Structure formats: structure tokens, C-alpha cells
Amino acid sequence: MQKLAIFIIGLIFISCNQVSTKREKTANSDSLTLERTNIKALRDSTNRLLDVATTKDTMEFQSSEPFMFFKSGNILSSTQKNAIVIVCPTDTTYAVRLYSLRNNSWELVDSISNLDAFPSQFELTLDDYNFDKQKDIYIQTSASQGWSLSRGHLFIIDPVTKKFARHEEARNLANMKPDPKTETVVSELWNGYNDKNQHQLTILTNKWVNGKLKTIKQKNVTVK
């Protein structure tokens, strides 16, 4: 009787595992199908937007599900018309593409994918972070509450080839702001409150050294 009970329990265990495995395969299949559907929809949308942007001086579009951001025009320089496309095909990763308009046709210049994404806090900043007179790309991935600290992905763009150079060292630099006069990038670090409930900040001065941002000076300040 005891052996029969053990045998029945074993059959139940195997059956449950088979059901669980089947559910996992179904869930994975559904997720893959959704991802492929999103990718196709985003590709189709990109092509349509590029077609329209050919005839427009400037153009901007954003959607939430699936996430997509499109911006075109003389957004990186006054002499070249470009288009930036940022999509989120997997909910947690961004893919970024940069196009240039040449002979009335869009050409893909560079792309990068598998970037950490947080679409609800997305914000794009175009500015010259390394002072070569070429605007670069900053994509916000997070912004803390209280004293807001913006962190994200920084891409320096080569002024000639328009290729991306991703700077991982900038991921930990919050509220980056380039200062053309000193050719430094200022960032902030929040250290909490003092006994008067005032914000305690550290202002970091960062300089480009051998192609990377390096902190060269720190200053503690109090802000009401």
C-alpha cells in the first residue's frame, strides 16, 4: 500500500512538471511572438515616418505602446539633416538608430541596441558634451524624486562619420551639463538633508581625459 501511494505521488509530480513545462513554453512562445510583432510594427512605423520626414523641415513623434520616439531635421548640425529613432521592442531595452538624409534618401549611419530602458522616464537631450561643435545624444533612463537626479546613456557622435561612441563612465554622473567656457561637464551628487532640512550636494567637475570623462574637482554645497 505504501509503495502504491509513493507511485501515485510520483505520477502526480511528473504530471505537474509536464504541465508547468508546457505553460512555460507557451508563455515563452507568446512573449517571443509579441516581441516579433512589436519589432515588425516598429520597423513599419519607422519607414513611414522616414518617408514623411523627407519632405518636412523638422518632425517629432512619440508613442507609448510599443514605445517609439522619432525626431528629424537639422537636429545634430546645421549642415546635415538627420533622424533619430529610439524604440523599445522588449519593454526593458532600447534600440537607437541614427539616419542621415543623402540625395533625398535616408541612410542608416549607426545603431545600437540592448540598452537599459525605462520608457516612463524617457527624455532626450541633444547637446555638445565634448565641445567639438557636434551635438551628441543623451537618453535619460531614470530621474529620482526629491532632488531630481537624471541618469542615462551618453553617446558622443563623431562629427565626420556620425558614428556613436557610448560612454559607460557617464552612467553614474547625474544631471550632466556641459560648460563650453571651461570645456568641462558638471554633474551633481545628492548627499541627503542637513539638520535644517536643506539639500546637501556635491558638485562634480568632469573633464575629457583620453576620450573619457574623469572627475577632476568636487565641491560640497548646501541648497534650500
N, C-alpha and C positions, 0 to 999 in steps of 0.2 A: 504493500500500500504506500509506503514511504517512497519507494522507487518510482511508483506511478505519479505521485504528487510532484516529485522533482522533475520527471519527464514533462509533465504538463506545464510546469513553471518555465522550463526551458523553451518549450514551444511558444509560449506567450511572449517570452523575452525576444526570441528570434523574430516573431511576427511584428512586435512593436518596433524593433530595429529596422525591419524592412519598410514599414510604414513611414518611420522617421526619415529614412534614407530617400524614399520616394518623394516625401514632402520637400526635403532639402533640394533634391534635383529639380523639382517643379519650381521652387522659389528661385533657384539659381537661373533656371531657364527663363522664367518670367522677367527677372532682373536684366538678363542679357538681351532679351527681346526688346524691353523698354529702352535700354541704353542704345541699341541699334536704331530703334525708331527715332529717339531723340537726335542721334547723330545725323540721320538722314534729313530730318526736319530742319536741323540747324544748317546743314550744308545747302539745302534748297533755299532757305531764307537768306543765307549769305550771298548766294548767286543772284537772287532777286534784288537784294539791297545794292550790290555792286553795280548791277545794270542801271538802276535808278541813279546811283551816285555819280555815274559817268557824266550825267547832264546837269548835275547840281554843283553849285559852288561849295556849299557845306551841307552836311547831313548828319543827323544823330537819331539813333533808335535804341530802345531798350525794352526787353520783355522779361517776365519773371519765370514762366514755366513753359518749356525749359529756359533757363537763364541765358540771355544773349544781350550783348552790348555792341553797338556799331557806331563808329564815328569816322567821317571822311571830310576831306578838304585840305587846305594848307595848314594842317594841324601840327606838323613837326618842323616845317620850314616854309619860307615864303616863296621858294622856287620849285617846290615839288608837291604834287597832290598825292596824299596817302590815305589809306583807310585802315583803321584798327578794328579787328573783330575779336571779341572775347566771349567765349561760350563756356558752359558748364554741363557737359554731357553726362556726368556721373554724380551730380549733386555735391561732391566733395572735392572736385578738381577742376581747375580752369585750363582751357587751351587758348592761346593767344596767337593771332596771325596778323602780320603786317603786309599790306599791299602797296604797290606804287603804280600810278597811272602813267603808262608809257604808250605813245602812239594810239591814244584813245582806247587802250585796253589795260585791264588790271592784271598785274603780275604779282604773284606771291613772292615776297622778298625773304621773309623768315617766319618761323613759327616755333612755338614751344608749348609743351603740354605737361600734364601731371603736376600742376601747381596746386598747392593747398588753396582751397576755396571756401568762402563764406559769403554767398551772394547777398544775404540780407544786409551786410555791412560794406558792400561793394562801393568803391569810389575810385575814379580815375583822375590822376593828376599828370599833366604834361608840362614839364619844366626842364631847364638845362641844369642838371645836377652836377655835371663835371666841367662846365664852363668852356665848352668847345663850340658854342654858338649853334648847337644842335639840341633840340628838345628831346627829352628822354621820357620814359614811361614809369609811372608808379601806380601800382594797383593795391588799394587798401584791402586787407583781409580781416582786420579787427580794429575796433575802437572802444577802449574801455570807458566805463561810466565814471562819474565824478569828474576828476581832472582828465579829460579825454586824451588818450594816448593812441595815436594811429600807427599801426604797424602793417607791413605788407611786402610786396615784391617790387624790387627796383631793377629796371632794365636800362642800361646805358646803350644808346644807339650810335653806331658808327656813322659819322656824317657823310661818308662816301658810299659805303656798301649798304647802309641801313640795317646791318645785321645786329641782333640782340647780343648783349653781354650781361648775363644775370649776376647780380651781386648778393650772395648769401650773407655777407657780413652786415648788410643793411637790414636784415630781418629783425635784429634786436635794437635798431635805432628808431625811436618813436618820434613822431611829429617832425620829420626831416624837413628842413627848409634851407635851400641853397642861398648863400650870401655872395653875390658876384664881386663885391668890393674886396673881400678878403679871400675869395675863392675857397671858401670852406662851407661845409654843410653842418648846420646847427641842429641838434636834437635834444630831447628832454627825457628826464627820468624822474618819476614821481616817487617821493620817499615817505608819503603819509602826511599826517597833520601834526602840528606842534600843540602846546598846551593852550594856545589861543584859537585853535581850530583853523589855523592857516595852512595853506598848502606848502609843503617843503619839496622843492625841486632841485635837481642837479641839471645844469645846462652844459651839454657836451659840445665841444667844438671839434669837428672831424675834418680831416684833410686827406686828399688823394695822395697816397704813397704807393708807388709801384703798381698803380692800377687798382688799388683797393682803398676803401675808406678806413682811416685809422684815427682814433680819438687822441688828440694832442693836448687838450685842455679841458678842465672841469671847473665849474663854479656853482656853489650852492646858493640858492636864493629862496626868499620867502614871498609867497603871493597870497593876497587875501582871497 
